[in-house]
Amino acid sequence: MTSMTAPRTTAPAGRPQPGLRERKKTRTREAIRAATYALVEEQGYDATTIEQIAERAEVSPSTVFRYFPTKEDIVLTDENDRVLLEELRARPADEPWTESVRQVLRRAVGLGVGTDPEPARLRTRLMVEVPAVRARMAESMSVTGRMLCAAIGERTGRDPHGLEVRVWAMSLLGALMETSLYWAEHGHREDLADLVDRALTVLEHGVPAKNT
């Protein structure tokens, strides 16, 4: 749901552990991502090729493309979207929807950025610096948006294809994307969890009046 979190390597409490086949796939994805991050740090994004990534990850270029359709996807995608949506669904039924989103995102930021902030910093920096990464991020939001609409529909009883649900879901994703860009543009100095809270407050209450 957000490009700000680092890939999750273990299943959350209460979720069944994945089988051997899925664990192997996860390890391959992680090896490809780790190789990409290292190469980008060493020589820059544009100079990094799929062939170099494959060699560093000890897989074939076709394997890289099987897991990630584009180089941008290696940087942007992770295992978190479905997990975050599951956690949203697991929140108390009587909890306000916006509070559920706030709690889940705060936990996600804490797990991802708190344990290892460098992948999130690299991702968001590339979103600012590389137009292709930023464009792919915007394109991929439609897929995440459909999953989020389904979760909102289940929670609120509204039609997941209805205008209100679609507007709110895409507003949230747009807010998270802008928060990622803002965080990177300001040198990752501010606390990301606080920035996410601020973004959610704007979605909930609108833009506050300018102080006079």
MOTA-V149487 format. One record per residue. N is the residue number from 1. OMEGA is omega in whole degrees, -180 to 180 (NA if undefined). D_FIRST is the distance of its C-alpha to the first C-alpha in Angstrom with 1 decimal. Layout:
n=[N & N]
omega=[OMEGA & OMEGA]
d_first=[D_FIRST & D_FIRST]
This chain:
n=[1 & 2 & 3 & 4 & 5 & 6 & 7 & 8 & 9 & 10 & 11 & 12 & 13 & 14 & 15 & 16 & 17 & 18 & 19 & 20 & 21 & 22 & 23 & 24 & 25 & 26 & 27 & 28 & 29 & 30 & 31 & 32 & 33 & 34 & 35 & 36 & 37 & 38 & 39 & 40 & 41 & 42 & 43 & 44 & 45 & 46 & 47 & 48 & 49 & 50 & 51 & 52 & 53 & 54 & 55 & 56 & 57 & 58 & 59 & 60 & 61 & 62 & 63 & 64 & 65 & 66 & 67 & 68 & 69 & 70 & 71 & 72 & 73 & 74 & 75 & 76 & 77 & 78 & 79 & 80 & 81 & 82 & 83 & 84 & 85 & 86 & 87 & 88 & 89 & 90 & 91 & 92 & 93 & 94 & 95 & 96 & 97 & 98 & 99 & 100 & 101 & 102 & 103 & 104 & 105 & 106 & 107 & 108 & 109 & 110 & 111 & 112 & 113 & 114 & 115 & 116 & 117 & 118 & 119 & 120 & 121 & 122 & 123 & 124 & 125 & 126 & 127 & 128 & 129 & 130 & 131 & 132 & 133 & 134 & 135 & 136 & 137 & 138 & 139 & 140 & 141 & 142 & 143 & 144 & 145 & 146 & 147 & 148 & 149 & 150 & 151 & 152 & 153 & 154 & 155 & 156 & 157 & 158 & 159 & 160 & 161 & 162 & 163 & 164 & 165 & 166 & 167 & 168 & 169 & 170 & 171 & 172 & 173 & 174 & 175 & 176 & 177 & 178 & 179 & 180 & 181 & 182 & 183 & 184 & 185 & 186 & 187 & 188 & 189 & 190 & 191 & 192 & 193 & 194 & 195 & 196 & 197 & 198 & 199 & 200 & 201 & 202 & 203 & 204 & 205 & 206 & 207 & 208 & 209 & 210 & 211 & 212]
omega=[-177 & 180 & -173 & -176 & 176 & 180 & 179 & -175 & 179 & 180 & 177 & 178 & 178 & 178 & 177 & 177 & 180 & 178 & -176 & -178 & -180 & 178 & 177 & 178 & 180 & 179 & 178 & 177 & -179 & 179 & 179 & 179 & -178 & 178 & -180 & 179 & -178 & -179 & 179 & 178 & -177 & -169 & 180 & -175 & -175 & -178 & -177 & -178 & 177 & 179 & 178 & 179 & -179 & 180 & -179 & -179 & -180 & 173 & 178 & 175 & 179 & 176 & 177 & -179 & 178 & -180 & -176 & -177 & -180 & 177 & 179 & -180 & 179 & -179 & -167 & -172 & 176 & -176 & -165 & -171 & -178 & 179 & -180 & 179 & 175 & 180 & 174 & -180 & -177 & 179 & -179 & -176 & -178 & 179 & 177 & -175 & -178 & 178 & 176 & 179 & -179 & -177 & -179 & -180 & 178 & 179 & 180 & 179 & 179 & -180 & -175 & -175 & -178 & -177 & -180 & -174 & -171 & 178 & 180 & 178 & 179 & 180 & -175 & 176 & 179 & 176 & 180 & -169 & -172 & -178 & -179 & 178 & 180 & 180 & 179 & 177 & 179 & 180 & -177 & -180 & -179 & 179 & 178 & -179 & 179 & 178 & -180 & 177 & 179 & 180 & 179 & 179 & 178 & -174 & -173 & -176 & 180 & 177 & -179 & 178 & -179 & -176 & -175 & -180 & -179 & 180 & -178 & -178 & -178 & 174 & 178 & -179 & 176 & 178 & 180 & 177 & 179 & 176 & 177 & 180 & -180 & -179 & -179 & -179 & 180 & 171 & 180 & -177 & -176 & 178 & -174 & 179 & 178 & 178 & 177 & 177 & 180 & 180 & 179 & 178 & 177 & 178 & -175 & -172 & -178 & -179 & -179 & 178 & 179 & 179 & 179 & NA]
d_first=[0.0 & 3.7 & 6.9 & 8.8 & 8.9 & 11.6 & 11.8 & 12.8 & 16.4 & 17.5 & 16.8 & 16.3 & 19.6 & 20.6 & 18.8 & 21.3 & 21.4 & 20.7 & 23.9 & 25.7 & 24.6 & 20.8 & 21.5 & 23.4 & 20.6 & 18.2 & 21.0 & 21.5 & 18.0 & 18.2 & 21.6 & 20.6 & 17.9 & 20.4 & 23.1 & 21.0 & 20.2 & 23.9 & 25.3 & 23.3 & 24.5 & 28.0 & 28.5 & 25.7 & 23.1 & 25.5 & 28.1 & 25.9 & 26.6 & 25.2 & 28.7 & 28.5 & 25.1 & 26.6 & 29.8 & 28.1 & 25.9 & 29.0 & 27.8 & 28.8 & 27.2 & 26.8 & 24.8 & 22.4 & 22.1 & 21.8 & 18.6 & 17.2 & 18.6 & 18.7 & 19.0 & 16.1 & 13.8 & 15.3 & 14.1 & 10.5 & 9.4 & 9.3 & 9.8 & 7.0 & 4.7 & 8.1 & 9.4 & 7.2 & 8.2 & 11.6 & 11.9 & 11.3 & 14.0 & 16.2 & 16.6 & 20.1 & 20.9 & 22.8 & 20.3 & 19.3 & 15.9 & 15.0 & 16.3 & 14.2 & 10.9 & 12.8 & 13.9 & 10.8 & 9.0 & 12.5 & 12.9 & 9.8 & 11.2 & 14.6 & 14.1 & 12.5 & 14.5 & 17.4 & 18.4 & 18.1 & 17.0 & 18.3 & 15.6 & 13.2 & 16.3 & 17.1 & 13.8 & 13.9 & 17.7 & 17.5 & 15.3 & 18.2 & 21.0 & 20.3 & 20.1 & 19.1 & 15.9 & 15.0 & 16.0 & 14.1 & 10.8 & 11.9 & 13.0 & 10.0 & 8.2 & 10.7 & 9.7 & 6.1 & 8.3 & 10.9 & 9.2 & 8.2 & 11.8 & 13.3 & 12.1 & 13.5 & 16.5 & 17.3 & 17.1 & 19.1 & 21.3 & 20.6 & 20.4 & 16.8 & 18.3 & 20.0 & 19.9 & 18.9 & 15.9 & 14.7 & 15.6 & 13.8 & 10.4 & 10.8 & 12.3 & 9.4 & 7.2 & 10.5 & 11.2 & 8.4 & 9.6 & 13.1 & 12.7 & 11.9 & 14.9 & 17.0 & 16.6 & 17.7 & 20.4 & 21.9 & 22.2 & 19.6 & 22.3 & 20.7 & 18.8 & 15.0 & 14.7 & 17.3 & 15.8 & 12.6 & 15.3 & 17.2 & 14.5 & 14.0 & 17.8 & 18.2 & 16.2 & 18.3 & 21.6 & 21.7 & 23.0 & 25.7 & 29.3 & 30.5 & 32.7 & 36.3]
